[in-house]
């Protein structure tokens, strides 16, 4: 495998950090060098959260520069828009079609941008749009949105499904593993 650069973007409370731990676990199972770098805003209050996950034969820096991400896993539309310049031409944007208003929008100081998804269409990228929240609700837990997106990500890679499932067993708490298995399965089937 050549190096794989993945950015996970979202807001606090969406499970982006758990998703990065799961990706790191997958890389380690494959015997790859992996670097994970978390960049938090006001994550406890719904602020922007960005995680870089780099894996490959030998990784020297945990940082992904503009135009270097192979995949952006976006848990929220505005965060996808904010970070899209980091995706390389031909890269994949896995986008949860969810709007979470940031504080400036809530207070009336800003307006949430319109037509965000349309900005990504015909942009030289592979766009995978999913209503992760609805799928997670169908599985029994709205907090499983992150695993729906991970399931879709897993299906777009050449990494064996068994490795993803083993990583979930090691990272996700047992009390919620069944609902997360359902969420992963539904996401996996979306590709």
MOTA-V136943 format. One record per pair of residues at least 4 apart in sequence whose C-alpha atoms are under 8 Angstrom apart, sorted by the first residue. I is the first residue (numbers start at 0). GAP is how many residues later the second one is. D is the distance in Angstrom with one decimal. If there is no record, write none. Layout:
BEGIN
<<I,GAP,D> <I,GAP,D>>
END
This chain:
BEGIN
<<0,55,6.8> <0,56,7.8> <1,54,6.0> <1,55,7.4> <2,51,7.2> <2,52,5.6> <2,53,4.2> <2,54,6.9> <2,56,7.9> <3,50,5.8> <3,51,5.3> <3,52,6.3> <3,65,7.9> <3,66,6.3> <4,47,7.4> <4,48,6.0> <4,49,4.6> <4,50,6.7> <4,59,7.0> <4,63,7.0> <4,64,4.9> <4,65,5.2> <4,66,6.6> <5,46,6.0> <5,47,5.1> <5,48,6.3> <5,63,5.6> <5,64,6.0> <5,65,4.8> <5,66,5.8> <5,67,7.3> <6,43,6.9> <6,44,5.7> <6,45,4.7> <6,46,6.2> <6,57,7.8> <6,62,6.5> <6,64,6.4> <6,65,4.8> <6,66,6.1> <7,8,6.4> <7,11,7.9> <7,12,7.3> <7,42,5.7> <7,43,5.1> <7,44,6.5> <7,45,7.9> <7,64,5.9> <7,65,4.7> <7,66,6.0> <7,67,7.7> <8,7,7.0> <8,39,7.4> <8,40,5.8> <8,41,4.6> <8,42,6.6> <8,63,7.3> <8,64,6.3> <8,65,4.9> <8,66,6.1> <8,67,7.6> <8,70,6.1> <8,71,6.8> <8,74,7.6> <9,4,6.8> <9,6,6.6> <9,38,5.9> <9,39,5.4> <9,40,6.7> <9,64,5.9> <9,65,4.7> <9,66,5.5> <9,69,5.7> <9,70,7.8> <10,5,7.9> <10,32,6.3> <10,35,5.1> <10,36,5.2> <10,37,4.6> <10,38,5.2> <10,64,7.5> <10,65,7.3> <10,68,7.6> <11,4,7.7> <11,30,7.2> <11,31,3.9> <11,32,5.4> <11,33,6.4> <11,34,4.4> <11,35,5.6> <11,36,6.5> <11,37,6.1> <12,30,7.0> <12,31,6.8> <12,33,6.6> <13,61,7.2> <13,129,7.0> <13,131,7.5> <13,132,6.9> <14,4,6.3> <14,128,7.4> <14,131,5.8> <15,4,6.3> <15,33,7.4> <15,34,7.8> <15,35,7.5> <15,59,7.7> <15,130,6.8> <16,4,6.3> <16,21,7.7> <16,34,7.2> <17,4,6.2> <17,153,7.6> <17,154,8.0> <18,4,6.3> <18,127,6.4> <18,128,7.3> <18,131,7.1> <19,4,6.1> <19,16,7.2> <19,31,6.8> <19,32,7.9> <19,33,6.7> <20,4,6.1> <20,150,7.1> <21,4,6.3> <21,145,5.9> <21,146,6.5> <21,149,6.1> <22,4,6.3> <22,30,7.4> <22,144,8.0> <23,4,6.3> <23,10,6.4> <23,11,7.7> <23,12,7.1> <23,29,7.1> <24,4,6.2> <24,142,5.7> <24,146,7.8> <25,4,6.4> <25,137,6.3> <25,138,6.2> <25,141,5.8> <26,4,6.5> <26,5,5.3> <26,6,7.1> <26,7,6.3> <26,28,6.3> <26,29,8.0> <27,4,5.5> <27,5,6.9> <27,6,6.9> <28,134,7.1> <31,23,6.1> <31,24,5.2> <31,25,5.5> <31,26,7.4> <32,22,5.6> <32,23,5.5> <32,24,5.7> <32,25,5.4> <32,26,6.0> <33,19,7.1> <33,20,5.6> <33,21,4.3> <33,22,6.7> <33,24,7.9> <33,25,6.5> <34,17,7.8> <34,18,5.9> <34,19,5.3> <34,20,6.5> <34,24,6.8> <34,26,7.2> <34,27,5.0> <35,15,7.0> <35,16,5.6> <35,17,4.6> <35,18,6.5> <35,26,5.9> <36,14,5.6> <36,15,5.1> <36,16,6.7> <36,25,5.7> <36,26,6.9> <37,11,7.6> <37,12,6.0> <37,13,4.3> <37,14,6.4> <38,10,6.0> <38,11,5.1> <38,12,5.9> <39,7,7.8> <39,8,6.5> <39,9,4.6> <39,10,6.3> <40,6,5.3> <40,7,5.0> <40,8,5.8> <41,4,6.5> <41,5,4.3> <41,6,6.6> <41,7,7.8> <42,4,4.7> <42,5,6.2> <42,6,6.1> <45,56,7.1> <46,55,7.1> <47,31,7.2> <51,10,6.6> <51,11,6.3> <51,12,6.4> <52,9,7.0> <53,5,7.0> <53,8,6.3> <53,9,8.0> <53,10,7.9> <54,4,6.5> <63,4,6.0> <63,5,6.5> <63,22,7.5> <64,4,7.6> <64,21,6.3> <65,19,5.7> <65,20,3.8> <65,21,6.8> <65,22,7.7> <66,18,6.1> <66,19,4.4> <66,20,4.9> <66,21,4.2> <66,22,7.2> <67,18,6.0> <67,19,6.0> <67,20,5.2> <68,17,5.7> <68,18,4.5> <68,19,5.6> <68,22,7.1> <69,17,6.2> <69,18,6.1> <69,21,4.8> <69,22,6.4> <70,16,6.6> <70,20,5.7> <70,21,4.8> <70,22,5.8> <70,23,7.4> <71,8,7.8> <71,12,7.8> <71,15,6.6> <71,20,6.4> <71,21,4.9> <71,22,6.2> <72,20,6.2> <72,21,4.9> <72,22,6.3> <72,76,7.3> <72,80,7.8> <73,5,6.7> <73,6,5.3> <73,19,7.2> <73,20,6.0> <73,21,4.8> <73,22,6.1> <74,4,7.5> <74,5,7.7> <74,20,6.3> <74,21,5.0> <74,22,7.9> <74,23,7.4> <74,70,7.9> <74,71,7.2> <74,74,7.9> <75,4,6.4> <75,19,7.0> <75,20,5.6> <75,21,6.5> <75,22,5.2> <75,23,6.0> <75,24,6.8> <76,4,6.4> <76,18,6.9> <76,19,6.8> <76,20,6.1> <76,21,6.0> <76,22,6.0> <76,39,6.7> <76,40,7.3> <77,4,6.1> <77,21,7.2> <77,34,7.9> <77,35,7.6> <77,38,7.3> <78,4,6.3> <79,4,5.7> <79,15,7.2> <80,35,6.9> <82,4,7.8> <86,4,6.0> <86,5,7.6> <86,6,7.8> <87,37,7.9> <88,35,5.9> <88,36,6.0> <89,34,5.5> <89,35,4.5> <89,36,6.3> <90,34,5.2> <90,35,6.0> <91,33,5.8> <91,34,4.5> <91,35,5.9> <91,36,7.4> <92,32,7.0> <92,33,6.1> <92,34,5.0> <92,35,6.1> <93,33,6.2> <93,34,4.7> <93,35,6.1> <93,36,7.7> <93,55,7.1> <93,58,7.7> <93,59,7.2> <94,32,7.4> <94,33,6.0> <94,34,4.8> <94,35,6.2> <94,54,8.0> <95,33,6.1> <95,34,5.1> <95,35,5.6> <95,36,5.5> <95,37,7.8> <95,53,7.4> <96,32,6.4> <96,33,5.8> <96,34,5.1> <96,35,7.1> <97,33,7.0> <97,34,7.8> <97,35,7.4> <100,4,5.8> <100,5,6.2> <100,11,6.9> <101,4,6.3> <102,4,6.1> <103,4,6.1> <103,5,5.0> <103,6,5.2> <103,7,7.9> <104,4,5.9> <104,5,4.7> <104,6,5.4> <104,7,6.2> <114,4,6.7> <115,4,7.2> <116,4,6.9> <118,4,7.4> <119,5,7.5> <119,7,7.2> <120,4,7.8> <120,6,7.1> <127,63,7.8> <130,4,6.5> <131,4,6.0> <131,13,5.0> <131,14,7.8> <131,16,6.1> <131,17,6.9> <132,4,6.1> <132,9,6.0> <132,11,8.0> <132,12,5.5> <133,4,6.3> <133,8,7.8> <134,4,6.4> <134,10,7.4> <134,13,7.3> <134,48,7.1> <134,51,7.4> <135,4,6.4> <135,5,5.6> <135,6,4.9> <135,7,7.0> <135,8,5.2> <135,9,5.3> <135,12,6.9> <135,47,6.0> <136,4,5.3> <136,5,4.9> <138,40,5.9> <138,41,7.9> <138,43,6.0> <138,44,6.0> <139,39,6.4> <140,38,6.9> <143,4,6.4> <143,35,7.4> <143,36,5.9> <143,39,6.3> <144,4,6.4> <144,38,7.4> <145,4,6.2> <146,4,6.0> <146,33,6.2> <146,36,5.8> <146,37,5.3> <146,40,7.5> <147,4,6.5> <147,32,7.9> <147,35,4.8> <147,36,5.0> <147,37,7.6> <147,38,6.5> <147,39,4.4> <147,40,7.5> <148,4,6.2> <148,35,7.6> <148,38,6.0> <149,4,6.0> <149,34,6.7> <149,37,7.1> <149,38,8.0> <150,4,6.4> <150,32,7.4> <150,33,4.3> <150,34,6.4> <150,35,7.2> <150,36,4.4> <150,37,4.3> <150,38,7.9> <151,4,6.6> <151,32,7.6> <151,35,4.5> <151,36,4.5> <151,37,7.1> <151,38,6.1> <151,39,6.1> <152,4,6.7> <152,35,7.5> <153,4,7.9> <153,5,7.0> <153,7,7.1> <153,10,7.1> <153,34,6.6> <154,6,7.9> <154,33,5.2> <154,34,7.5> <154,36,6.1> <155,35,6.7> <158,4,7.2> <158,5,7.8> <159,4,7.1> <160,4,6.3> <161,4,6.1> <162,4,6.2> <163,4,6.3> <164,4,6.4> <164,16,8.0> <165,4,6.4> <166,4,6.1> <167,4,5.4> <167,9,7.7> <168,4,7.8> <168,5,7.6> <168,8,7.2> <171,4,7.1> <171,5,6.1> <172,4,6.2> <173,4,7.9> <175,4,6.4> <176,4,6.1> <177,4,6.4> <178,4,6.3> <179,4,6.0> <180,4,6.1> <181,4,6.2> <182,4,6.2> <183,4,5.9> <184,4,6.3> <185,4,6.7> <186,4,7.7>>
END
